[in-house]
Amino acid sequence: MNVKLKLAVSLAAFAIIITGAVFTYNYFAADTTIPLAPPAPAGSRQKAPDFSMLDANGNNVRLSSMFGKPIVLNFWASWCPPCRAEMPDFDKVYKELGSQVQFIMLNLADGQGETVQSGKKYISDNNFSFPVFFDTTGEASNVYGIEYIPTSVFIDKEGFIVSQEISSLSERNLRIRIEEIR
């Protein structure tokens, strides 16, 4: 095989691999193919673990201080493509239901891959209106065992976990989960 033919075959193989990677990413990033996990069975209620977080002004806030209203707790980072993909839907639903449901968009600001500044900049650059909080100590991600983002936890008004989703959520699926906690 001559050098030109080897190069052409190598470039074609590389193009096929890249195309496959793009299609695979788009398949898993799109919420349409990932079914919702079933909600927790009745009678197996687990109290939502409490933790401390910072609000946008740097004040300490406890999750438990927000019980009394259904809660959407979303773990995210600005560098995460699936997190970014779901943010417009979260903002749209927040604008409609924010008076009835407490949204906690919890930025995992570890100070290395993500900072409070990068999280705030992403929110500001995209004109999102939902409330943003920051997990700067890792307390929240540790007590919830967060290994993948985005992860959303749906908590009823009494402070019990109803369901959890480890994937990017579409507006439709976000609304389904919110109905379960209302």
C-alpha positions as CSV (number, residue, x, y, z in Angstrom):
1,M,0.0,0.0,0.0
2,N,1.5,3.3,-1.0
3,V,1.8,6.3,1.4
4,K,-1.1,8.3,-0.1
5,L,-3.5,5.4,0.2
6,K,-2.5,4.8,3.8
7,L,-3.0,8.4,4.6
8,A,-6.4,8.5,2.9
9,V,-7.5,5.3,4.8
10,S,-6.2,6.7,8.1
11,L,-8.0,10.1,7.6
12,A,-11.3,8.3,6.6
13,A,-11.0,6.1,9.8
14,F,-10.4,9.2,11.9
15,A,-13.4,11.0,10.4
16,I,-15.6,7.9,11.1
17,I,-14.5,7.8,14.7
18,I,-15.1,11.6,15.2
19,T,-18.5,11.3,13.5
20,G,-19.4,8.4,15.8
21,A,-18.3,10.3,18.9
22,V,-20.4,13.3,17.9
23,F,-23.5,11.2,17.3
24,T,-22.9,9.3,20.5
25,Y,-22.6,12.5,22.5
26,N,-25.7,14.0,20.9
27,Y,-27.7,10.7,21.6
28,F,-26.8,10.7,25.3
29,A,-27.0,14.5,25.8
30,A,-30.6,14.6,24.3
31,D,-33.1,13.8,27.0
32,T,-35.5,12.1,24.5
33,T,-33.9,8.6,24.9
34,I,-33.2,8.4,28.6
35,P,-36.3,7.2,30.5
36,L,-37.2,8.8,33.8
37,A,-36.4,6.6,36.8
38,P,-39.5,5.6,38.7
39,P,-40.3,7.7,41.8
40,A,-39.5,6.2,45.2
41,P,-42.1,3.6,46.2
42,A,-44.8,4.8,48.7
43,G,-43.7,4.1,52.3
44,S,-40.0,4.3,51.5
45,R,-39.6,7.9,52.3
46,Q,-36.1,9.2,52.9
47,K,-35.5,12.6,54.5
48,A,-33.4,14.8,52.3
49,P,-29.9,15.1,53.8
50,D,-29.3,18.7,55.1
51,F,-26.3,20.7,54.0
52,S,-25.1,24.3,54.0
53,M,-24.5,26.2,50.7
54,L,-23.8,29.8,49.7
55,D,-26.4,32.0,48.0
56,A,-25.4,34.5,45.3
57,N,-24.5,37.1,47.9
58,G,-22.2,34.7,49.8
59,N,-24.6,34.1,52.7
60,N,-24.8,30.6,54.3
61,V,-28.1,28.9,53.6
62,R,-29.3,25.5,54.8
63,L,-31.4,23.2,52.6
64,S,-33.7,22.5,55.6
65,S,-34.5,26.2,55.8
66,M,-36.3,25.8,52.5
67,F,-38.6,22.9,53.5
68,G,-42.3,23.8,53.4
69,K,-42.3,24.2,49.6
70,P,-41.4,21.5,47.0
71,I,-37.7,21.7,46.0
72,V,-35.9,21.1,42.7
73,L,-32.3,20.6,43.7
74,N,-30.0,20.6,40.6
75,F,-26.3,19.9,40.8
76,W,-24.4,21.5,37.9
77,A,-21.2,23.2,36.6
78,S,-20.7,25.7,33.8
79,W,-18.1,23.5,32.0
80,C,-20.6,20.6,31.8
81,P,-22.3,20.4,28.3
82,P,-25.4,18.4,29.5
83,C,-25.8,20.8,32.4
84,R,-25.7,23.7,29.9
85,A,-28.2,22.0,27.6
86,E,-30.9,21.7,30.3
87,M,-30.5,25.3,31.8
88,P,-32.8,27.1,29.4
89,D,-35.6,24.6,30.2
90,F,-35.0,25.0,33.9
91,D,-35.1,28.8,33.6
92,K,-38.4,28.6,31.6
93,V,-40.1,26.4,34.1
94,Y,-38.7,28.5,37.0
95,K,-40.3,31.6,35.5
96,E,-43.6,29.8,35.4
97,L,-43.5,27.9,38.7
98,G,-40.9,29.6,40.8
99,S,-43.5,31.0,43.2
100,Q,-44.8,27.4,43.9
101,V,-41.5,25.4,43.8
102,Q,-38.1,26.3,45.3
103,F,-35.4,25.9,42.6
104,I,-31.9,25.4,44.0
105,M,-29.5,25.5,41.1
106,L,-26.4,24.3,43.0
107,N,-23.2,25.1,41.3
108,L,-20.4,22.7,42.3
109,A,-17.7,25.4,42.7
110,D,-14.8,23.3,43.9
111,G,-12.4,26.2,43.2
112,Q,-10.4,24.3,40.6
113,G,-12.5,23.1,37.6
114,E,-15.4,25.4,38.7
115,T,-15.4,28.6,40.7
116,V,-18.1,30.8,42.1
117,Q,-17.0,33.5,39.5
118,S,-17.2,31.1,36.5
119,G,-20.7,29.9,37.7
120,K,-22.0,33.5,38.2
121,K,-20.5,34.5,34.8
122,Y,-22.3,31.7,33.0
123,I,-25.6,32.5,34.6
124,S,-25.2,36.2,33.9
125,D,-24.0,35.7,30.3
126,N,-27.2,33.6,29.6
127,N,-29.6,35.9,31.5
128,F,-30.9,33.0,33.6
129,S,-33.3,34.2,36.4
130,F,-33.5,31.1,38.7
131,P,-31.7,31.3,42.0
132,V,-28.1,30.0,42.0
133,F,-26.4,28.6,45.1
134,F,-22.8,27.4,45.5
135,D,-21.3,24.2,47.0
136,T,-17.8,25.5,47.7
137,T,-16.9,22.9,50.3
138,G,-18.2,19.8,48.6
139,E,-20.6,19.2,51.5
140,A,-23.8,18.9,49.4
141,S,-22.2,16.8,46.7
142,N,-20.8,14.4,49.4
143,V,-24.0,13.9,51.3
144,Y,-25.9,13.3,48.1
145,G,-23.2,11.1,46.7
146,I,-23.0,13.0,43.4
147,E,-20.7,11.3,40.9
148,Y,-22.2,12.6,37.7
149,I,-23.7,15.9,36.7
150,P,-26.2,17.1,36.0
151,T,-28.1,15.4,38.8
152,S,-31.5,16.7,39.9
153,V,-33.1,15.7,43.2
154,F,-36.9,16.3,43.7
155,I,-37.9,16.9,47.3
156,D,-41.5,17.3,48.6
157,K,-42.6,20.1,50.8
158,E,-42.0,18.0,53.9
159,G,-38.4,17.5,53.0
160,F,-38.5,13.9,51.7
161,I,-36.8,12.8,48.5
162,V,-39.4,11.7,45.9
163,S,-37.0,11.1,43.0
164,Q,-33.6,11.7,41.5
165,E,-32.4,12.0,37.9
166,I,-28.9,11.6,36.8
167,S,-29.1,13.1,33.3
168,S,-30.0,16.2,31.5
169,L,-33.7,16.8,31.7
170,S,-36.0,18.2,29.1
171,E,-38.7,20.7,29.9
172,R,-41.3,17.9,29.6
173,N,-39.5,15.5,32.0
174,L,-38.7,18.4,34.5
175,R,-42.5,19.2,34.6
176,I,-43.3,15.5,35.2
177,R,-41.0,15.4,38.2
178,I,-42.3,18.7,39.5
179,E,-45.8,17.4,39.4
180,E,-44.7,14.4,41.6
181,I,-43.6,16.7,44.3
182,R,-46.4,19.3,44.2
